[in-house]
């Protein structure tokens, strides 16, 4: 069984290469985890016209 510590180690290695994203590991049910990546305002994936936003103009 994978423990929270093991998932925590994995979460620590997940980063956004384009910004200083924060990460949060949440256990939503026993042994069921969600890793949320919260990108900052400088991330080109989230800014208008960025890679992940499509054409917002």
PDB file of N, CA, C and O in Angstrom:
ATOM      1  N   UNK A   1       0.843  -1.173   0.000  1.00  0.00           N
ATOM      2  CA  UNK A   1       0.000   0.000   0.000  1.00  0.00           C
ATOM      3  C   UNK A   1       0.892   1.242   0.000  1.00  0.00           C
ATOM      4  O   UNK A   1       1.893   1.298   0.714  1.00  0.00           O
ATOM      5  N   UNK A   2       0.520   2.224  -0.802  1.00  0.00           N
ATOM      6  CA  UNK A   2       1.281   3.467  -0.845  1.00  0.00           C
ATOM      7  C   UNK A   2       0.791   4.373   0.281  1.00  0.00           C
ATOM      8  O   UNK A   2      -0.412   4.558   0.465  1.00  0.00           O
ATOM      9  N   UNK A   3       1.717   4.922   1.014  1.00  0.00           N
ATOM     10  CA  UNK A   3       1.378   5.765   2.160  1.00  0.00           C
ATOM     11  C   UNK A   3       1.372   7.239   1.778  1.00  0.00           C
ATOM     12  O   UNK A   3       1.831   7.619   0.700  1.00  0.00           O
ATOM     13  N   UNK A   4       0.847   8.056   2.674  1.00  0.00           N
ATOM     14  CA  UNK A   4       0.862   9.500   2.456  1.00  0.00           C
ATOM     15  C   UNK A   4       2.290  10.001   2.302  1.00  0.00           C
ATOM     16  O   UNK A   4       2.540  10.909   1.508  1.00  0.00           O
ATOM     17  N   UNK A   5       3.227   9.430   3.041  1.00  0.00           N
ATOM     18  CA  UNK A   5       4.623   9.843   2.921  1.00  0.00           C
ATOM     19  C   UNK A   5       5.156   9.594   1.517  1.00  0.00           C
ATOM     20  O   UNK A   5       5.891  10.417   0.972  1.00  0.00           O
ATOM     21  N   UNK A   6       4.786   8.456   0.932  1.00  0.00           N
ATOM     22  CA  UNK A   6       5.231   8.150  -0.427  1.00  0.00           C
ATOM     23  C   UNK A   6       4.616   9.135  -1.409  1.00  0.00           C
ATOM     24  O   UNK A   6       5.311   9.639  -2.291  1.00  0.00           O
ATOM     25  N   UNK A   7       3.318   9.419  -1.271  1.00  0.00           N
ATOM     26  CA  UNK A   7       2.680  10.394  -2.139  1.00  0.00           C
ATOM     27  C   UNK A   7       3.282  11.778  -1.927  1.00  0.00           C
ATOM     28  O   UNK A   7       3.442  12.541  -2.880  1.00  0.00           O
ATOM     29  N   UNK A   8       3.613  12.100  -0.686  1.00  0.00           N
ATOM     30  CA  UNK A   8       4.248  13.380  -0.392  1.00  0.00           C
ATOM     31  C   UNK A   8       5.572  13.523  -1.106  1.00  0.00           C
ATOM     32  O   UNK A   8       5.895  14.597  -1.615  1.00  0.00           O
ATOM     33  N   UNK A   9       6.340  12.448  -1.149  1.00  0.00           N
ATOM     34  CA  UNK A   9       7.611  12.468  -1.866  1.00  0.00           C
ATOM     35  C   UNK A   9       7.374  12.706  -3.362  1.00  0.00           C
ATOM     36  O   UNK A   9       8.089  13.488  -3.988  1.00  0.00           O
ATOM     37  N   UNK A  10       6.385  12.042  -3.924  1.00  0.00           N
ATOM     38  CA  UNK A  10       6.048  12.239  -5.335  1.00  0.00           C
ATOM     39  C   UNK A  10       5.603  13.679  -5.563  1.00  0.00           C
ATOM     40  O   UNK A  10       6.025  14.316  -6.528  1.00  0.00           O
ATOM     41  N   UNK A  11       4.750  14.192  -4.677  1.00  0.00           N
ATOM     42  CA  UNK A  11       4.253  15.566  -4.810  1.00  0.00           C
ATOM     43  C   UNK A  11       5.393  16.576  -4.776  1.00  0.00           C
ATOM     44  O   UNK A  11       5.343  17.596  -5.462  1.00  0.00           O
ATOM     45  N   UNK A  12       6.412  16.297  -3.985  1.00  0.00           N
ATOM     46  CA  UNK A  12       7.549  17.210  -3.889  1.00  0.00           C
ATOM     47  C   UNK A  12       8.343  17.281  -5.183  1.00  0.00           C
ATOM     48  O   UNK A  12       9.063  18.253  -5.410  1.00  0.00           O
ATOM     49  N   UNK A  13       8.226  16.271  -6.035  1.00  0.00           N
ATOM     50  CA  UNK A  13       8.984  16.269  -7.281  1.00  0.00           C
ATOM     51  C   UNK A  13       8.193  16.851  -8.451  1.00  0.00           C
ATOM     52  O   UNK A  13       8.762  17.094  -9.516  1.00  0.00           O
ATOM     53  N   UNK A  14       6.883  17.080  -8.268  1.00  0.00           N
ATOM     54  CA  UNK A  14       6.055  17.621  -9.333  1.00  0.00           C
ATOM     55  C   UNK A  14       6.160  19.139  -9.301  1.00  0.00           C
ATOM     56  O   UNK A  14       5.836  19.765  -8.291  1.00  0.00           O
ATOM     57  N   UNK A  15       6.607  19.726 -10.388  1.00  0.00           N
ATOM     58  CA  UNK A  15       6.706  21.174 -10.468  1.00  0.00           C
ATOM     59  C   UNK A  15       6.231  21.637 -11.832  1.00  0.00           C
ATOM     60  O   UNK A  15       6.170  20.852 -12.779  1.00  0.00           O
ATOM     61  N   UNK A  16       5.900  22.892 -11.926  1.00  0.00           N
ATOM     62  CA  UNK A  16       5.612  23.503 -13.216  1.00  0.00           C
ATOM     63  C   UNK A  16       6.934  24.085 -13.718  1.00  0.00           C
ATOM     64  O   UNK A  16       7.576  24.849 -12.997  1.00  0.00           O
ATOM     65  N   UNK A  17       7.352  23.746 -14.927  1.00  0.00           N
ATOM     66  CA  UNK A  17       8.625  24.253 -15.421  1.00  0.00           C
ATOM     67  C   UNK A  17       8.583  25.740 -15.771  1.00  0.00           C
ATOM     68  O   UNK A  17       9.625  26.339 -16.039  1.00  0.00           O
ATOM     69  N   UNK A  18       7.400  26.338 -15.773  1.00  0.00           N
ATOM     70  CA  UNK A  18       7.256  27.710 -16.245  1.00  0.00           C
ATOM     71  C   UNK A  18       6.913  28.722 -15.163  1.00  0.00           C
ATOM     72  O   UNK A  18       6.880  29.920 -15.447  1.00  0.00           O
ATOM     73  N   UNK A  19       6.656  28.290 -13.936  1.00  0.00           N
ATOM     74  CA  UNK A  19       6.325  29.234 -12.866  1.00  0.00           C
ATOM     75  C   UNK A  19       6.705  28.631 -11.518  1.00  0.00           C
ATOM     76  O   UNK A  19       7.225  27.518 -11.442  1.00  0.00           O
ATOM     77  N   UNK A  20       6.437  29.379 -10.470  1.00  0.00           N
ATOM     78  CA  UNK A  20       6.727  28.923  -9.109  1.00  0.00           C
ATOM     79  C   UNK A  20       5.456  28.393  -8.462  1.00  0.00           C
ATOM     80  O   UNK A  20       5.004  28.914  -7.443  1.00  0.00           O
ATOM     81  N   UNK A  21       4.890  27.369  -9.051  1.00  0.00           N
ATOM     82  CA  UNK A  21       3.619  26.813  -8.591  1.00  0.00           C
ATOM     83  C   UNK A  21       3.743  26.216  -7.195  1.00  0.00           C
ATOM     84  O   UNK A  21       4.770  25.639  -6.837  1.00  0.00           O
ATOM     85  N   UNK A  22       2.679  26.369  -6.418  1.00  0.00           N
ATOM     86  CA  UNK A  22       2.560  25.689  -5.130  1.00  0.00           C
ATOM     87  C   UNK A  22       1.826  24.374  -5.356  1.00  0.00           C
ATOM     88  O   UNK A  22       1.057  24.234  -6.307  1.00  0.00           O
ATOM     89  N   UNK A  23       2.073  23.415  -4.474  1.00  0.00           N
ATOM     90  CA  UNK A  23       1.411  22.115  -4.573  1.00  0.00           C
ATOM     91  C   UNK A  23       0.779  21.789  -3.232  1.00  0.00           C
ATOM     92  O   UNK A  23       1.295  22.154  -2.176  1.00  0.00           O
ATOM     93  N   UNK A  24      -0.341  21.099  -3.295  1.00  0.00           N
ATOM     94  CA  UNK A  24      -1.018  20.672  -2.069  1.00  0.00           C
ATOM     95  C   UNK A  24      -1.535  19.265  -2.277  1.00  0.00           C
ATOM     96  O   UNK A  24      -2.258  18.994  -3.237  1.00  0.00           O
ATOM     97  N   UNK A  25      -1.166  18.373  -1.381  1.00  0.00           N
ATOM     98  CA  UNK A  25      -1.618  16.992  -1.416  1.00  0.00           C
ATOM     99  C   UNK A  25      -2.766  16.840  -0.434  1.00  0.00           C
ATOM    100  O   UNK A  25      -2.615  17.118   0.755  1.00  0.00           O
ATOM    101  N   UNK A  26      -3.925  16.393  -0.937  1.00  0.00           N
ATOM    102  CA  UNK A  26      -5.125  16.275  -0.116  1.00  0.00           C
ATOM    103  C   UNK A  26      -5.620  14.836  -0.164  1.00  0.00           C
ATOM    104  O   UNK A  26      -5.760  14.253  -1.240  1.00  0.00           O
ATOM    105  N   UNK A  27      -5.883  14.273   1.001  1.00  0.00           N
ATOM    106  CA  UNK A  27      -6.471  12.934   1.079  1.00  0.00           C
ATOM    107  C   UNK A  27      -7.989  13.111   1.122  1.00  0.00           C
ATOM    108  O   UNK A  27      -8.537  13.581   2.119  1.00  0.00           O
ATOM    109  N   UNK A  28      -8.667  12.731   0.030  1.00  0.00           N
ATOM    110  CA  UNK A  28     -10.110  12.943  -0.056  1.00  0.00           C
ATOM    111  C   UNK A  28     -10.910  11.786   0.524  1.00  0.00           C
ATOM    112  O   UNK A  28     -12.062  11.966   0.919  1.00  0.00           O
ATOM    113  N   UNK A  29     -10.319  10.619   0.577  1.00  0.00           N
ATOM    114  CA  UNK A  29     -10.857   9.430   1.231  1.00  0.00           C
ATOM    115  C   UNK A  29      -9.649   8.644   1.721  1.00  0.00           C
ATOM    116  O   UNK A  29      -8.531   8.915   1.284  1.00  0.00           O
ATOM    117  N   UNK A  30      -9.839   7.693   2.603  1.00  0.00           N
ATOM    118  CA  UNK A  30      -8.689   6.911   3.042  1.00  0.00           C
ATOM    119  C   UNK A  30      -7.942   6.305   1.841  1.00  0.00           C
ATOM    120  O   UNK A  30      -8.509   5.552   1.049  1.00  0.00           O
ATOM    121  N   UNK A  31      -6.676   6.653   1.736  1.00  0.00           N
ATOM    122  CA  UNK A  31      -5.780   6.145   0.694  1.00  0.00           C
ATOM    123  C   UNK A  31      -6.136   6.644  -0.704  1.00  0.00           C
ATOM    124  O   UNK A  31      -5.698   6.052  -1.691  1.00  0.00           O
ATOM    125  N   UNK A  32      -6.917   7.717  -0.815  1.00  0.00           N
ATOM    126  CA  UNK A  32      -7.237   8.347  -2.103  1.00  0.00           C
ATOM    127  C   UNK A  32      -6.766   9.795  -2.002  1.00  0.00           C
ATOM    128  O   UNK A  32      -7.277  10.570  -1.193  1.00  0.00           O
ATOM    129  N   UNK A  33      -5.784  10.150  -2.833  1.00  0.00           N
ATOM    130  CA  UNK A  33      -5.155  11.457  -2.757  1.00  0.00           C
ATOM    131  C   UNK A  33      -5.358  12.235  -4.042  1.00  0.00           C
ATOM    132  O   UNK A  33      -5.460  11.662  -5.127  1.00  0.00           O
ATOM    133  N   UNK A  34      -5.415  13.548  -3.899  1.00  0.00           N
ATOM    134  CA  UNK A  34      -5.451  14.461  -5.038  1.00  0.00           C
ATOM    135  C   UNK A  34      -4.289  15.424  -4.860  1.00  0.00           C
ATOM    136  O   UNK A  34      -4.084  15.978  -3.780  1.00  0.00           O
ATOM    137  N   UNK A  35      -3.537  15.614  -5.925  1.00  0.00           N
ATOM    138  CA  UNK A  35      -2.456  16.590  -5.905  1.00  0.00           C
ATOM    139  C   UNK A  35      -2.917  17.811  -6.687  1.00  0.00           C
ATOM    140  O   UNK A  35      -3.129  17.737  -7.897  1.00  0.00           O
ATOM    141  N   UNK A  36      -3.070  18.930  -5.994  1.00  0.00           N
ATOM    142  CA  UNK A  36      -3.460  20.184  -6.641  1.00  0.00           C
ATOM    143  C   UNK A  36      -2.203  20.991  -6.912  1.00  0.00           C
ATOM    144  O   UNK A  36      -1.363  21.165  -6.029  1.00  0.00           O
ATOM    145  N   UNK A  37      -2.077  21.482  -8.136  1.00  0.00           N
ATOM    146  CA  UNK A  37      -0.967  22.357  -8.509  1.00  0.00           C
ATOM    147  C   UNK A  37      -1.555  23.739  -8.745  1.00  0.00           C
ATOM    148  O   UNK A  37      -2.397  23.921  -9.624  1.00  0.00           O
ATOM    149  N   UNK A  38      -1.109  24.711  -7.956  1.00  0.00           N
ATOM    150  CA  UNK A  38      -1.625  26.071  -8.038  1.00  0.00           C
ATOM    151  C   UNK A  38      -0.564  26.970  -8.652  1.00  0.00           C
ATOM    152  O   UNK A  38       0.397  27.374  -7.997  1.00  0.00           O
ATOM    153  N   UNK A  39      -0.766  27.270  -9.931  1.00  0.00           N
ATOM    154  CA  UNK A  39       0.201  28.072 -10.682  1.00  0.00           C
ATOM    155  C   UNK A  39       0.129  29.527 -10.247  1.00  0.00           C
ATOM    156  O   UNK A  39      -0.911  29.991  -9.779  1.00  0.00           O
ATOM    157  N   UNK A  40       1.240  30.248 -10.404  1.00  0.00           N
ATOM    158  CA  UNK A  40       1.233  31.669 -10.046  1.00  0.00           C
ATOM    159  C   UNK A  40       0.866  32.523 -11.261  1.00  0.00           C
ATOM    160  O   UNK A  40       0.647  32.005 -12.356  1.00  0.00           O
ATOM    161  N   UNK A  41       0.804  33.834 -11.048  1.00  0.00           N
ATOM    162  CA  UNK A  41       0.351  34.753 -12.097  1.00  0.00           C
ATOM    163  C   UNK A  41       1.298  34.853 -13.278  1.00  0.00           C
ATOM    164  O   UNK A  41       0.915  35.371 -14.327  1.00  0.00           O
ATOM    165  N   UNK A  42       2.524  34.371 -13.135  1.00  0.00           N
ATOM    166  CA  UNK A  42       3.488  34.463 -14.231  1.00  0.00           C
ATOM    167  C   UNK A  42       3.419  33.269 -15.179  1.00  0.00           C
ATOM    168  O   UNK A  42       4.108  33.249 -16.199  1.00  0.00           O
ATOM    169  N   UNK A  43       2.603  32.287 -14.856  1.00  0.00           N
ATOM    170  CA  UNK A  43       2.578  31.058 -15.643  1.00  0.00           C
ATOM    171  C   UNK A  43       1.986  31.302 -17.037  1.00  0.00           C
ATOM    172  O   UNK A  43       0.850  31.761 -17.150  1.00  0.00           O
ATOM    173  N   UNK A  44       2.747  31.000 -18.097  1.00  0.00           N
ATOM    174  CA  UNK A  44       2.237  31.224 -19.449  1.00  0.00           C
ATOM    175  C   UNK A  44       1.102  30.274 -19.820  1.00  0.00           C
ATOM    176  O   UNK A  44       0.392  30.520 -20.795  1.00  0.00           O
ATOM    177  N   UNK A  45       0.922  29.204 -19.070  1.00  0.00           N
ATOM    178  CA  UNK A  45      -0.167  28.272 -19.362  1.00  0.00           C
ATOM    179  C   UNK A  45      -1.521  28.837 -18.961  1.00  0.00           C
ATOM    180  O   UNK A  45      -2.547  28.432 -19.507  1.00  0.00           O
ATOM    181  N   UNK A  46      -1.535  29.770 -18.011  1.00  0.00           N
ATOM    182  CA  UNK A  46      -2.799  30.264 -17.484  1.00  0.00           C
ATOM    183  C   UNK A  46      -3.115  31.697 -17.876  1.00  0.00           C
ATOM    184  O   UNK A  46      -4.268  32.117 -17.778  1.00  0.00           O
ATOM    185  N   UNK A  47      -2.128  32.455 -18.314  1.00  0.00           N
ATOM    186  CA  UNK A  47      -2.372  33.836 -18.691  1.00  0.00           C
ATOM    187  C   UNK A  47      -3.163  33.907 -19.990  1.00  0.00           C
ATOM    188  O   UNK A  47      -3.049  33.012 -20.827  1.00  0.00           O
ATOM    189  N   UNK A  48      -3.967  34.958 -20.174  1.00  0.00           N
ATOM    190  CA  UNK A  48      -4.725  35.091 -21.428  1.00  0.00           C
ATOM    191  C   UNK A  48      -3.810  34.947 -22.643  1.00  0.00           C
ATOM    192  O   UNK A  48      -2.751  35.569 -22.725  1.00  0.00           O
ATOM    193  N   UNK A  49      -4.241  34.127 -23.563  1.00  0.00           N
ATOM    194  CA  UNK A  49      -3.430  33.845 -24.737  1.00  0.00           C
ATOM    195  C   UNK A  49      -2.363  32.800 -24.502  1.00  0.00           C
ATOM    196  O   UNK A  49      -1.599  32.467 -25.408  1.00  0.00           O
ATOM    197  N   UNK A  50      -2.309  32.276 -23.270  1.00  0.00           N
ATOM    198  CA  UNK A  50      -1.307  31.272 -22.940  1.00  0.00           C
ATOM    199  C   UNK A  50      -1.642  29.927 -23.547  1.00  0.00           C
ATOM    200  O   UNK A  50      -2.707  29.745 -24.136  1.00  0.00           O
ATOM    201  N   UNK A  51      -0.738  29.002 -23.401  1.00  0.00           N
ATOM    202  CA  UNK A  51      -0.863  27.677 -24.012  1.00  0.00           C
ATOM    203  C   UNK A  51      -2.116  26.943 -23.556  1.00  0.00           C
ATOM    204  O   UNK A  51      -2.741  26.242 -24.352  1.00  0.00           O
ATOM    205  N   UNK A  52      -2.490  27.090 -22.298  1.00  0.00           N
ATOM    206  CA  UNK A  52      -3.608  26.315 -21.758  1.00  0.00           C
ATOM    207  C   UNK A  52      -4.959  27.012 -21.810  1.00  0.00           C
ATOM    208  O   UNK A  52      -5.965  26.444 -21.385  1.00  0.00           O
ATOM    209  N   UNK A  53      -4.993  28.230 -22.323  1.00  0.00           N
ATOM    210  CA  UNK A  53      -6.235  29.008 -22.274  1.00  0.00           C
ATOM    211  C   UNK A  53      -6.951  29.094 -23.606  1.00  0.00           C
ATOM    212  O   UNK A  53      -8.100  29.535 -23.652  1.00  0.00           O
ATOM    213  N   UNK A  54      -6.325  28.697 -24.665  1.00  0.00           N
ATOM    214  CA  UNK A  54      -6.958  28.881 -25.964  1.00  0.00           C
ATOM    215  C   UNK A  54      -7.009  30.354 -26.309  1.00  0.00           C
ATOM    216  O   UNK A  54      -6.260  31.152 -25.745  1.00  0.00           O
ATOM    217  N   UNK A  55      -7.868  30.716 -27.212  1.00  0.00           N
ATOM    218  CA  UNK A  55      -7.980  32.112 -27.638  1.00  0.00           C
ATOM    219  C   UNK A  55      -9.036  32.804 -26.795  1.00  0.00           C
ATOM    220  O   UNK A  55     -10.235  32.610 -26.995  1.00  0.00           O
ATOM    221  N   UNK A  56      -8.576  33.618 -25.846  1.00  0.00           N
ATOM    222  CA  UNK A  56      -9.497  34.319 -24.961  1.00  0.00           C
ATOM    223  C   UNK A  56      -9.788  35.736 -25.429  1.00  0.00           C
ATOM    224  O   UNK A  56     -10.560  36.452 -24.791  1.00  0.00           O
ATOM    225  N   UNK A  57      -9.190  36.142 -26.514  1.00  0.00           N
ATOM    226  CA  UNK A  57      -9.378  37.526 -27.011  1.00  0.00           C
ATOM    227  C   UNK A  57     -10.744  37.690 -27.626  1.00  0.00           C
ATOM    228  O   UNK A  57     -11.083  38.777 -28.095  1.00  0.00           O
TER     229      UNK A  57
END
